[in-house]
């Protein structure tokens, strides 16, 4: 089994591995704090279970030996599978002015970022505006191809490209979780213990409600405390300060990231990192606390930008998270159950159920229903569904 020696960035390992490792399961070695190991094992375990449901090779974290003092060496084993002989090597994000190449597999050969800067597709031979392109690698022929989202299924001979992307994302999330744990802490609270993500998120929601989002860059410019630092101070000094509304907002934001962002194909760099943080039991670094605050800020903004979906009378199928279920008395039915739903774009929906089992609260579910009407809760646009049905 080939092993990347002590490298913290998997992208740097390609020159060592090249194409010779393609027939093997490739592992990467990380140097982490020993006290972080139990939490890291939990994170990798959660990702491994989800990845295995999609048929990917098992993800496993193995301790390979002490590195002196409070550090230890751990090895992450596992690679995404191949479809029609092709493996997803990297995802290129073209949404900003400077394209970013996110390596998804350490088994592929070295990648030259300059080669994949343009949003072109080697399958359809078209160069046009694209949010993302995918770099795929064929081990048997050593070919690298850049393929657009719309062409990926055809390029793979009809295989489901979304499945391949999800599998690679889980492997990438696991590697980035370990890479984050290896980064040195440069903040004044570097020696402090980690914090529970749910408790910290409630204080972050309270800080954002009171002061808005203040990034570390803005904090340096204005002299104000960054949102993440203010939330950490509040958690430690006034642990009971958040109001029920703050707790509800934090819980909803974390559920939205865990259930909907995690199921989205082609995650942006921020979405991928935010998903990782939301799934963590504890936040280990200042960067992770900043990501948790940013996640809640993004969720608030998307929720505030809710839009009406479809036209009255139209049937729609969508994936939503069940945020809240409320039982109300009804003269006609005895009682009705109101489901408050939200999709990945922050659009809010509601469904009044008169009979049957409720949808699973806090979980993502694919539903099909008829748009009954468009309404508003306060100033918030809400789409009312009727005859709703959960799909497998």
N, C-alpha and C positions, 0 to 999 in steps of 0.2 A: 504494500500500500504506500503510495507516494504521500509525503507530508511536506507542507509548506513550513519552513523553519522560522518560528517566532515572528512571522510577518503579521502586522496589525491591519493591513489593507490588502484584501484579497486580489485587487487588481494588479498589485505588484508581483503576484505569484506566477503570472502567466509565462514570463520569460524563463522561469525555472521548470514549469511543467510541460509547456508546449503541447504538441499533439500526442506525445507518447503515453500520456496518462488517460487518454480517452477511454480505454477499455477497462479502467479500474474505477473504483469508488474513491474519490479524492477527498483528503482531509486537510484541514487548516488548523494551525496551532495558535493559541492566544495565551498571553500572560495576564492573569486577572488576580484581583485580591481574593484571598481565601475566604474572607467573610462574605463576599458576594456570591460564592459558589452555590449555596442552597437556592437563592432567588433565581440565579441564572439557569439552574437545572429545571426549576418550575417553568420558566419562560420557554426553554427549548422543548420541554415535554409537551406544553400546550400546542406549540407550533408543529411538533412532530405528529401529534394525533390528527391535527387538521390536514397536514400534508399527506399522511398515509391514507386518509379517506379518498384522496384524489389519485392514489396509486403511485405516488412518488417513492423513491428509495427512502428507507427509514433515516430519520435524523437522530443522531445520538451524540451526547456530550460525554467525553471520557477524560478523566484526569490522568495526565501522562507523567507527572512527577513534580517534585517541589522545585521552586526556583529561588529558594532562600528567603528567609524572613517571612513576611505576611503574604507573599505572592505564590501562585502555583501555575503550572502549565496545563492547559486543557486542550483537547482536540475535538473539533466538530467534524463529524463524519456524515456524508450524505450529499447527493447530487440530484437535480431534477432529471427525469427520464427523457428518452428520445421519442419523437413521433416521426414515423416514416424515415428514420435514420437521422433526423435533424434534432439538435439540442438548442434551446434558447441560451445564447451566450451573453447577451446584454440587451438592455432597453435604452434607447436614445430619446431623451426628453427635449423637444424642440420648442417648448412653450415660451422660454425666455430668449433674450437676445443671444446668449451664449449656450449652445446645446450642451447637455450634460449626458455622459455615457455612464450607465449604472451596470456594472458587471454582475451577471446572474449566475455564472458558472466558472469555477476555477479549472475545469477540465479543458476548456477551449484554449486555443493558442492565443498569443499576445494580440491585443487589439490596439490599432492606431486610431485615436480619437479623431484625427484630421480626416480619415477616410470616410467617417460616418457623420460628418457635420451637416451635410445637406439632407433635407427631408425627402429623399428619393426612394424609389422602390425598384429593386432589381428584377421583380416579377413582371410588373406592368410597364416598366421603363418610363414611368412618369415622375416628374419632380413638381410637387405642389405643396401647398400649406398642409402640414400634418402636425398634430400634437405630439405623436410618438411614432417611432419606427422600431423594428425589432431586428437584432443581429442574430442570425441562426447559423449553426455550424454543423457540417456533416463530417463525422469522424472518419468514415471509410475513404472519402475522397479529399478530405482536408479543405473543403470549400467553405467560404464565409459568404453569406448573402445578407443584404439589408432589405427588409420587406415591410411594406406598409400594413396598417391594421386591417384594411379592407381586403387585402390580398392574402393574408396569412392562412386562412382556411384553405383556399384554392392551392396555395403553394405547398401545404402539408398534405395534399391529396385527399382533402375532405375531412381530416381529423379535426377535432374541436380545438381551436387555438386558445380559447379562453381557459381551458383546463391546463394547457401547457404553461400559460402565463401565470396562473395561480400557483402552480407547483413551484415554478422558479421563484416567485415572490416569497413563498414561505421559507425556502432555503436562504434567500437573501436577507429576510427579516432575522433569521437566526444568526447569521453571520454579523449583521450590523448590531444586534443586541450584544454580542460578545465584543465586537470592536469598540462599542461605546463604553463597556466596562473597563477597557484597557486604557482609555484616555486619561491623562493626568488631570486632576482637579486644580484649577487656578484661582478659585474663588475663596474668600475669607472663611467660608464654612466648610472647607475641604475635609476637615477631620470629623465633621458631624455625621451622625448615623443617617441611614436612609429613612424615608417617610412613606407611609401607606398612600397609595395613589388615590383612593376614594376620599380619605380625609383631606389630603392636600387639595384635591380638585374642588371640594366644597369651599375652602378658603380662597382659592383662586377665583371661583365664581363670585364670591363676595367682594373681592378686591376689584374685579372687572366691573361689577355693577356700580361700585362707588367711584372709581377713578378712571375707568376705561383701560384699554390695552396700552401698556408702556413697555416697549421692548428694551433690551439692554443697551442698544445703540442710542435710543431716544433718552434713556436714563442718563447715559454719559453726557449727552448734549444739554439736558435740562437740569441735572442735579436731582431729579426725582428718583425714588427707588423704583427699580424694575418691578413689574407685576409679580414675577416669580419670587423675588426676594421679599416683597411685601406679604405675599401669601405664606411663605415659610415663616416669617416673623410672627404673623397672626396665628398660625397653627401652633407654634411653640409657646407663645405668650398668652393667647386667649383662645384655647382650643374649642370653646363652646360658642364662639362669636357668630358663625354662619346662621342665617335664618333658614326656615324650612324651604323657602323659595330658592335659596342658594344651593342647598343640598339637592333639591329636585333638578335644578339646571345642571349641576355637575354630574348627577347620575344619568340624566338624559344624554349629555354630551359624550360620556364614556360609552354608554350603550350604543349610541349612533356610530361611534368610531369602531367599536368591537364588532358590531353586527353588520353594518352597511359598508363602511369603508373597507373592511377586511374582505368583503365579497365583491368589491369593485375590480374590474379588470383594468390594467394599466395605471397603477397608482402613481401619483406624482411623488417626488422625493419627500415632501412634507407629509403627504397622506400616509406614506409607508412608515415614516418615523412616528407619526402620531398614533397609528394603529398599534405599533410596537409598544409605545408608552401606555396606551389605554389598556392593553392586555397584561401589562406588568402588575404584579402584586404590590411592589414597592418601587419608588423612584430612587435611583442610586446616585445620580449626578445632577449638577446644576443645569446641564443641558436638557436632561429629561424633565426637570421641573419647568423649564422654559417652554418645552414642547407641550406639556400638559396645559399650561396657561394659554398658549397659542391655539391649541385644539378647542378649548372652551370659547375663545374669542371668535374663531372661525365658525363654530357651531351656532353661536348667537347671531352672527351676521347672516349666515345662510337661512336660519330659521326666520329672522326678521324679513328676509327677502322672499318669503313664501309666495307662490303664484298659484292661480287657479289652473287646474289640469283638465284637459279635454273639453268637450261640449256636452251640455245636458242631453241625456239619452244615449250617449256613447259608452260602449263597454271598454274598460281599461284593465290591463294586467300590469302590475308593478310590484317591486319588492319594497317593503316598508318595515319599520320598527314600531312595535306597539308600545307607545310611551305611557299611556294611562288608560285605565278602564274604570268607569264610574257607573254604578247602578242607580237608576232613577225610577220613581213610581210612575205608573201609566194607567189611566182609567180603562183603556182598551185592552192592554196586554198584561196588566198587573204590575209588571216592571219591564224596563228596557235597559239594555247595557250599551253604554256609549264607549266606543273604542276611539282613542285619539292616536293618530298614526302620523309618521313622518318618513319621507323618502330620502335618498342620499343627497338630493339637491336642496334639502331643507324645506320642501313643500309639505304643507300640513293637510291631512285628510281626516275625515271623521266618518264613522259608521255606527248607526244605531241598530243593535241586534235584539230581536224579539224572542228568539228561542235558540237552543243549541248550546254547545260548549264555547266558552270564550276563546279568542286567540291567545297565544302564549305571550304574556306581558314581558317586555324587555328583550324580546327575541325578534330576529328578522324573519319575515314570512312573506312568501309570494302570494298575493291576493288578486282575485279578479272580481270586478264589480261594475255596476252601471253608475255613471255620473248622474246623480239625481238633481243637484243644483249647486250653484256657487254661492257662498255666503261669507261672512266675516265674523271672527271672534275679536271684538274690539276693532282694531285697525288691521288685523291679520287676515289675509285671504285664506279661506279654507274650502276645500272641495268635499262635498257631501256624497258618499257612496251609498248605494242601495243594493240589495241582493248580493251581498259580498260573500265570497267563498275562498277559503284557503286552499292553495294548490300545493301538491307535493313537490 
